[in-house]
């Protein structure tokens, strides 16, 4: 198990975890899976406190995959069904929400570009915002979110982010959140429009986008505010249609 953890860390640093060899059946693997289920993850397990501690690794208790829903469980990045000796490896245990955990399930990547993003090793947002949104000029002012690749990304990195965005259905999640946000800020925008016109609305929205960009755990909001602030129809009262 120690040797596997060392190899895991090396491959994680190199973004090559898809090459981790799948072990055959072994007493060690079976024991690790049993210990995870009975001692570690069970609410009455003797090591449940360690399980809870790993869940707290997520910033603000938000899922690092969708950056929205609260953490509810631990996900085996390399599933324990195929990699039982990693069942208790902390680097392989990622705090996620239950929805993202259900989507990922026991997926095992066969190629580098198929690898799901790993919050402990991948930080594709460090060089800038990769999420953008386009506004549809109709009732409700819906947004369509999309991946806007950064120049520093490789082709493989871009594909991994696109897979992540598609597989977790993040457009649907973020679009629903944005619709609710418009309802919440509508009165404030109306006051700004009455007092200073569309320019005042745009200035406010773009300032909000800049401010919210500092929170890397909530990527959809700055993208939404940028889209709203850049749209003349929205700033001229489209938010109220």
N, C-alpha and C positions, 0 to 999 in steps of 0.2 A: 504493500500500500504506500509506503514511503517512496519507493522507487517510482511508482506510477504518479505520485503527486509531483515529484521532481520533473519527470518527463512532461507532465501536463503543463506545468509552469513554463517550461522551455518552449513548448509548442504554442502555448497561449501568447507568449511574447512575440512569436514569429507569425502569428495568425495562421497557424497550420494545425489546429486541433482536429481538423477533418482527417488527418493522417494517424491519429492515435489508434494503435492496434486494438482490435476487439479481442479480449481474452476468451479462452475457452472456459468451460465450467470448472470451478475450483471451490474448495472449502473456504478459502479466504473471501471470495466474492459472495458466496452464500451467507457467510457469517456477517459480512459488512451490510448486506441488504437487510438481514434480520435485525441487526443492531440499529440501523436507521429507522426501521418501522416500529420496533418495540421499545427501544431505549431512547431514541433521539427525537422522533417526530410525534410519537404518541403523547397526548396531553398529560398522561400520568407517568411518562417515561423518566428514568433517572437522569437523563441528560437533556431534558426539555428546555432547561435554562439556556443551554448553548444554542439550541434551535432558535429560541427567541432572540438571542444576541445577534445571530446572523441575519435575522429579519430586519434588525435595526441598522444594518449597513447601508440601506437605501436612504438617500437624502430626503428629509422631511417625510419619511415613510411612504414616498411615492414610488410606484413601479418604475424601474429604469428602462423598461421596454416601451411602454405607451406614454410615460411621463404624465400620467393623469390619475389613474385609479390607485387606491391605497394598496400597499403590500398586504397580501393575505396568506402567502405560502412561500416555500422555497422550491425552486426549479433546479433539477439536475441538468446542467447545460449539456453534458454528454449523458444521456439517459441511463439510469441504473439498470434497466432491463438489458442493455447491451454492454454496459461498462460497470459491472457490479463492484469492482475493487475501488471505484471512485464514489461509491454511495455516500461515504462520510468525508470526502475531501472538501474542505471549506472553499477552495477556489472553484470547485464545480457546483457549489450551491449558491444560487442567485436569488435574492428576494424579489418576488414579482407579484403582480395581482393574479387573482384566480382566473380571470378571463384570458390573459396572455399565456398563463401556464397551460390552460386547456387547449389553446390554439397550437402551441408548440408540441405538446404531448411527447411522444418518443421519437421525434424526427432525428435522423442521423444524416449529416451532410456527406455527399460523395465527392464533392469538388470544393475548391477554395471559395468560389463565388457563392456556393449554396450555404455557407456557414452562417447561422444566425449571429446577430451582433452579440458580443459578450461584454457586459457592462464593466467588468474588471480589466479588460484589455483593450477594448475599442473605444475611441473617443473621437469620432468623426466630426463632431460639432466644435471641436477646439479651435478650428481655423475660421469659424464663422457660421452663420445660420444657413442650414440647408433646406429648411422648410419654408415654402411660400404658398400663397393663396391667391386665387382669382375670384373676383366678385361677379355674381350674376345679377344684372340689373332688372330685378323683378321683385314682386311682393315678398317680404321677409329678408331680402338682401342675402341670399344664401352664398356661402363660400365653397369653393372647390380647392382642396389642399393638394399639393404636389411636391415632389422632390426636385430641388434645384441644385444640381451637383456643383460642388466646389472645385475650383481649378486644381487644387492640390491632391484631389482624389485620384487614385488609379482606377482603371476600368473595373477591376475586381471589387474595389471598395464601393464604387458607385452601384454595381449590381447588388452587392450585399445590402446596401441601404434601401434600394428599390424593393428588394425582396421583403425586407423588414416592414416597410411601409405598406406593401400590398398584403402580405400574409396576416398581419395584425389588424388589417382593415382600419388603418388610422384615419383615412379621409372621412369615413363615416362617423367615427368617434369625434374628431375635431370639428367637423361641420355641425354636428348636433350641439356641441359646446358653444360654438360661435353663434348659433342661432339664439341660444339662451342668453348669451352675453349681450347681443344687440338689444334684447328686451330689457335687460338690466340697466343699460346705459342710455336708453332712448330719451328719457326725460332730461338728462344732463346735456345731451347733444342738442335737444330742442332749445334749451336755454342759451347755449352757445350760439346757435344759429340766429336766434332772435337778437342777441346782443352784438354779435360781430360778423354775422354772415358766414358763408361757406369757408372762408379763409380761417376763421377762428375755430371752426369744427376740425378742419384738416390739421391745423397746428396742434390742437389738443390730442388728436388721435395719433399723430406721428410722434409726439412727445411721449405718449403712453407706450408706443411700440419700443422706443429707445429705452425707456425705463424698464420695461418688462423683459427686454433682451438679456438683462443681467441674471435672470432666473433660468438656468439651464434645465430645470426640472419641469418647465411649463412652456414648451417650445411653440405650441399652437397659438398662444395669445399674441406674442409679438408679430407673428406672421399675419394674424387676423387684423391687428391694428394697422399694420403697414398697408394691407390691401384696402381697408376702409379709408385711411387717410389719403391715399393716392387716387381715390375715385371721386370725380367731380359730382357725379349723380348722387352718390351716397352722401357726400358732404353738403349737398344742396337740399337735402331733405329726404333722400331715398331711404334712409334708415327708418322713416316713419310711415312707409307705405305697406 
